[in-house]
Amino acid sequence: MIGYYIHHHGRGHLSRAIAIASALDGPVTGLSSLPRPAEWTGAWVPLDSDETAAPLDPDAGTMLHWAPLGHPGLRARMARIARWIADERPRALVVDVSVEVAVLARLHGVPVVTVAMPGRRTDPAHELGFGVSTGIIGAWPPEATGMLAGLPPLGERLHAVGAISRFAPSSAAAPGPGRRAVVFGGAGGDGFTAEAISRARAEAPEWDWMHLGANGSWSDDPWEVLRTASVVITHAGESAIAEVAAARRPAVVIPQPRPHDEQHVTAAVLAGADWPALVLPELPATRWPELLRAASRLDAGRWQAWNDGRGAERAAAVIAAAAERVPA
C-alpha cells in the first residue's frame, strides 16, 4: 500500500497525483481535504480542513509552515492520517506537499517521498521536510538546473524526473491557420486581467486572441486550444509550463508573485537556457506584435527535453524504490 497526501490549494497537486498514482503498480490511497476526483481509482481518505482566519503561531517560530495552535481541524486531520498509517501500514507516503505531514509519517516509521516545488526553499521548515525524506521528486528535467535556488545539494535523494502533465505530449503539434495567441491563465491569482488582455488584443488585432483562465473563459480541458496556438502567453506555474511543453507550443512566460519566489525562479531557469520561451518580468502594455512574432519563431521542439511524457513513470519508480525499503 502506498499513501499519497495531496495539498488542497490550486489544481496542480491533484492533477500530478492522478498521473503518478496511475503509473504506480498496486493500490494507492489518496489523503486530502479535496473531494475525491472521478479519475482516482484507489481508496480516498477525506481529511478535515485546517484553514482558519486567525491562526495562532502557525509556523512554530519558523520551524513549520502550518500548524496553528488549538485548531480542531488540524488536530482531526493529523489524527486521521496517524490512524490510517496504523491501520494500513503503508510502505511509503508521497507528500505533495506538507512539511507537517512528511514529519508525521516519518515519526511513524514510514518512508516519505516529497514532491518538491521550485523556488527559494531555504527556510527551516523546508529543510526539515527535505531532511526527513527518503526521496525528493522534482517535476522538471535534469537540464533545468537551479529550480531549488539556494539550497545545499540534496545529492542522490533529489530526482529531476521531468515535467508531469495531464496530457500526453504531442510529437506532431502544429498551430492552426492564421496567428492565434492563447492566454493561458490559472484558477486565480494572476495578472492576466480581462482589461489587460483587451488592451493587448487591441494592439495586435491581426492575431486571433483566446483567453483561458479564471479571468477569461475557464476550461477544464484546454488541450485542443493549446495545440492550435501559434503562441501561448502563460504564467510560470509548474502545471502550466508542463502543459505548454506537452503541446509543443512556443511561449511568452510572465511569472506571478508566489511564496518562496516559485514562479520567478522557474522563469529565471527558463530564461537562462535554450528553452522555447520568451520570459518577461510583467505583462507588457505595448510591443505585442513584435513580441508575438519573436515568440512564434522559437523552436517549440525544444520542449521535448522538458516534458517527454515519462515524468510520472520516473516519479513512480522513485516511490517504488522508497517503498522497497520496508518489508511487505
N, C-alpha and C positions, 0 to 999 in steps of 0.2 A: 504493500500500500504506500502510495506517495500522496502527501498533502500539498496543497497549493493555496497559499494565502494571497488574496487579491485585494489591493487597495481600491477604495471606492471613489476616489476623485478622478475625473476625466474618463476617457474611453480607452486609452491606450493600454492600461494594465490588463483590462479584461480581454481585449482582442488578442494580446500577446499570450495570455494564459490559455486561451482556447486553442491557439495554434500549437503551443508547446505540449499541452495535455494530449492533443490529438497525435502527436509524434511519439509519445511515450508508450511503451508496452505495459500492459497491466492497468489496474484500476488507479484513478486519480480522483481524490476528493477535493473539491473547492471549498474554501472557507472565506467568507466575505459578508459584509453588510449590504452588498449589492443583491438585487434579485437574481435568482438562478437564470442564466440565459438559456434559450431554447437549444443552442448548439452544444451545451455541456452534456456529455454522455455519462459522467460518473456521478457519485453522490455529491451532495451540496449541504454544507453546514452554515445556516444563517447566523450571523453574529449581530449583537446589539450595536447600535450606533454609539460612538464615543464622542460625538460632537457636542460642543457647549459654547454658549455665547460669552461666558465669563469663567474661563479656565483659571484654576489656582495652581501656580507653579507647574505648568505643563511640561517643562523641559528638564526638571530636576537639576536646575543650576547648570544647564547646557549639556548634561550627560546623556539626556534622552531627547527625543523630538516631541512626543505627545503622550504624556501620562499624567493628566490633570488630577490633582489630589481630590479624593472624595467623590469621584464621578461614578455613579452607579452603572452607566453603560460600559465604561472601561472595565470595571470590576467584572461585569457579567460576561463580556466578550473574552477577556483573558481566562476566566474560569471555564468558559465553554471550550476554548482551544485546549486548555490543560486536560479537561475531561475527555475530549476527543483523542488526544495523544495517549492517555492512559487506557482508553477502551480499544483503540485501533492499532496502537503500537506501530506507527508509520516508520518506514525505513529511511525516509528523508522528508524534509519540508522545504518547498520552494517559497520564498518570501519576496513578493513584488507589490508593495515594498513597505517594510516597517521594521525599524531597529528593535522596537519593543517585542514584536512577535518573534524575531530572529533570536533574541536573547532568551525569551521564554522557552522556545523549542530546544535551544542548546542546553539550557538548565535541566531539561527533561531527558538529556542524553540523545537527542535526535540530530543527525547531521543536517545542517542548514545550507541551502544554496540560495544566495541572494542575487536578485536581478538588479544590477547597478543602473542608476540613472546618470547621464552625463552631468558635468558641472564641476564646481569647486566644492568638493565634499570633504573638506579637511577638518570639519568640526569634530569635537569629541564623540558625538553620537554616531556619526557615520563611521568614524574609525572603530568604534566599538562594534557596530554591526558587521563591518567587513572583517574585523578581527575574529569574531566567533564563527564565521562562515567557512565551511569546508571548501566550497566553490563559489565563484563570483562570475556571473554572466553579464557580459556587455553586448547589447544588441547593435553592434557596429562592427565593421570589418577590421582586421588587424592593421590595415593600412591607415586607418583613421586614428593616428596617434594623438594623444593629448585630450581625449574625451573625459578623463578624470583628472582635471588640471590641478596640479599642486600636491597630489597625493604621493607619498613614497611608493616605490614599486610594490605591487601586490604579488609579484612572482608568478609561479605556475598556477596559483589559485584563480587568477583572472583569465577568463576565456572570452575573447572577442569573437563571437560566433557569426557575425553578420546581421544585417537588418532582419526583422521579423515583421511581415506584413500580413494583412488579411487576404491579400491577393497573390496568386502565383505570378511571378514575373513574366512579362511578355517579351519574347525574343523577336517579335515582328511588329512591334508597335509603330504606328505611323500616324502623323497628325491628319485630321480631317481636311477637307478642302478649305482654301482660304487661310485666314490667320485668326486663330482662336486663342484668346487669353483667358485662362481659368484661374480665378482667385479661390484658393483652397484654404478657407478659414477653419477654425476649430469650433468646439461646442460653446466657446465663450472665452472672453479674456484676451482678444487680440485687437489690434488697431485697424483692422480691415472694416471700417465702418461703411455703411451704405453711402454716406456723403462723400467719403474719401474715394471710394471706388467709382462713384458717379463722376467725380472730377477727373479721375484717370480715364474713364471711358470717353469723356468729352474731349480730352486732349489727344486721344488716339482713336478716333471714330472709325478708322478703316479696319480696326480689329473687332472681331466678334467677342464680346465680353460675357463671361458667365461667372457669377459669384456664388460659391458654395460655402455654407457655414452658418453659424448662429446669426450673423449679421446679414446674411443673404438668403439663399434658399437651402434649407437643410436637406441632406440626402444621406440615408443610411448606407447606400451603395453607390459611391461616386466613381466606380471603376471605369465605366464606359466614357464618362465625361473626361476623366483624366487621360485615358488612352487617345482621345481625339484632340487633345490640347496641342497647340503649337508651342505654348509656353505656359508653365504653371507658376503663379505667384503664391507663395506659401510662407507660413511661419516655420520655425526651426524645431518644432516638436518631433520626438522620435518617430511616432507613428506617421506623421505627415511626410517626413523625409523618406521613410521606408516605402510608403505607397507611391510617392512620386518616382522613386527609384525603380519600383516594380513596374510602373507604367512606362519607364524609359523615356521620360519627357524632360527637356531642359527646364531649369527653374530659376526664378528670381526669389531669393530667400531673404526674409526680413525677420530677424529674431525678435521675440517678445519678452518683456520682463517676466522672469520666473525665479523662484527661490534657488539659491546656490548658482545663479547665472547659467542655468541649464541650457537655455537656447542660445545664449551668447557664446558659450564655449563650443557648442555644436557648430554654430555659424563660423567661428574662427577656424575650426578644423576644416570645414568645407572650403573656406576662402584660401586656406594655406596650401592646397594641393590642387591637382588637376581634375576636380570634380565638375560635372556639368551644371554648375550653379553660380549665378551672379549674386553675390552677397551684398546687401545694402544695410546700413545702420537703421534706417527707418523708411516708412512708406513715402516715396518721393511725391512731391506736388507737381513736378514738371519733368520733362525729358522722357516721357513714356514711349513715344515712337522709337527713339534712339535705344532705350533700354530693352524694349521687346525685340528689336531687330538683333541686338548684340546677343541676347539670351538665346534666341532661336537658332543662332549659328553654332552653339556649343554642341559638342559630341555627346549626345544623350546615351550612347552605348557605354560610356564610362560608368554608368550606374550599375553595370553588371558586377563590378567589384564590391559595391556597397550592398547590393541585395541580389544574391544569386538564387534565392528561393530555398536555401538549405539551412537558414538560420535556426528555425525551430528544431530541425533534426539534430543540429550540433548541440543546441541547448539541452535537448533530451538526453544526449549522450553524456553530457556533464552531470546531469541529475542522476542518471542511471549509475554512473561511476561512484557518486557520493552514496547512493543507496546500497551499493555493494559492500560498503564498509560495515554494515550492520547485518548480522546473520538473519536469514529468513525465519 
